[in-house]
Amino acid sequence: MKSPHTDRTLQAAIQALADAMREVVKEAVREALVGQVTPRVESLGATQDQPEIAPLPRDAFIRVRDLKRLTGLSQTTIYKLLADGAFPEPLKLGERSVAWRWGEVLDWMNSRPRARLQATIGSKVRSR
């Protein structure tokens, strides 16, 4: 038989998960309505339980691991798009280090869904 403590712990974990999922859904809806993604960074004064969230400035540098997460593209796809001239150019930070300006990536991302949506709508209209 479970102890009351175990039940409370399980209920608290379920509630925390539900709260986190609610925040993810809210952010996804906000992004869909606004049409752009605004990544967030934790400030230095934040605690693990209560992170202080601030928008990422447009002139901030983002590295490839963050770029992959924010765009949903693989590293291979990013570099293929770069080779085709279809993706913002990175800036060389050092001998073996590059980063992208967030503003340029954001502009690229915002241009993508509209073109894809227009092409999809156009092809459906033509096929009828």
C-alpha positions in Angstrom: 0.0 0.0 0.0 1.3 3.5 -0.9 2.0 6.0 1.8 0.2 9.4 1.7 3.6 10.9 1.2 4.2 8.9 -2.0 0.7 10.0 -3.3 1.4 13.6 -2.6 4.8 13.4 -4.3 3.3 11.8 -7.3 0.5 14.4 -7.4 3.0 17.2 -7.2 5.1 15.7 -10.0 2.0 15.3 -12.2 1.0 18.9 -11.5 4.5 20.2 -12.3 4.4 18.3 -15.6 0.9 19.6 -16.4 2.1 23.2 -15.7 5.2 22.7 -17.9 3.1 21.3 -20.7 0.6 24.2 -20.4 3.5 26.7 -20.8 4.9 24.9 -23.9 1.4 25.0 -25.5 1.0 28.7 -24.6 4.4 29.5 -26.2 3.6 27.4 -29.3 0.3 29.2 -29.8 2.0 32.6 -29.2 4.6 31.7 -31.9 1.9 30.6 -34.3 -0.1 33.8 -33.8 2.9 36.1 -34.0 4.6 34.2 -36.8 8.1 34.3 -35.3 10.1 32.5 -32.7 11.7 34.5 -29.8 14.3 32.4 -28.0 14.7 33.1 -24.3 17.8 33.2 -22.2 18.1 32.9 -18.5 19.6 35.9 -16.7 22.5 35.6 -14.3 20.3 36.3 -11.3 17.9 33.4 -12.0 17.5 30.5 -9.7 16.8 26.9 -10.9 13.3 27.0 -9.5 12.4 30.5 -10.7 14.4 31.3 -13.9 14.2 35.0 -14.9 13.4 34.9 -18.7 14.5 37.7 -21.1 14.2 37.8 -25.0 17.4 37.1 -26.9 18.6 40.3 -28.5 18.7 40.4 -32.4 22.5 41.0 -32.4 23.3 38.0 -30.1 25.5 35.3 -31.5 24.0 31.7 -31.6 26.2 28.7 -32.0 25.3 25.7 -34.2 23.9 23.6 -31.4 21.4 26.4 -30.5 20.8 27.0 -34.2 19.8 23.4 -34.7 17.4 23.6 -31.7 15.8 26.9 -32.7 15.3 26.0 -36.4 14.6 22.3 -36.1 17.2 21.7 -38.9 20.0 19.2 -38.7 23.6 20.4 -39.0 23.9 18.8 -42.4 20.8 20.6 -43.7 22.1 23.9 -42.3 25.4 23.5 -44.1 23.7 22.4 -47.4 21.5 25.5 -47.3 24.6 27.6 -46.7 26.3 26.0 -49.7 23.3 26.8 -51.8 23.2 30.4 -50.5 19.8 29.9 -48.9 20.8 30.4 -45.3 22.4 33.3 -43.4 26.2 33.3 -43.4 27.9 32.6 -40.1 30.5 34.8 -38.6 33.9 33.4 -37.8 34.6 33.8 -34.1 38.0 32.0 -34.1 40.0 29.4 -35.9 37.4 26.7 -35.5 34.4 28.6 -34.2 31.5 30.2 -36.0 28.2 31.7 -34.9 25.2 33.3 -36.5 23.5 36.6 -35.6 20.1 35.8 -34.1 18.4 38.7 -36.1 19.5 37.3 -39.4 18.4 33.8 -38.5 15.1 35.1 -37.2 14.5 37.0 -40.5 15.2 33.8 -42.4 12.9 31.8 -40.2 10.1 34.3 -40.6 10.4 34.2 -44.4 10.1 30.4 -44.5 6.5 29.6 -43.4 4.9 32.2 -45.6 6.5 30.9 -48.7 5.8 27.3 -47.8 2.1 28.2 -47.0 1.7 30.1 -50.2 3.1 27.3 -52.3 0.9 24.8 -50.5 -2.2 26.9 -51.0 -1.3 27.5 -54.6 -0.8 23.8 -55.4 -4.1 22.9 -53.8 -6.0 25.5 -55.8 -4.4 24.4 -59.1 -5.1 20.7 -58.5 -8.8 21.2 -58.3 
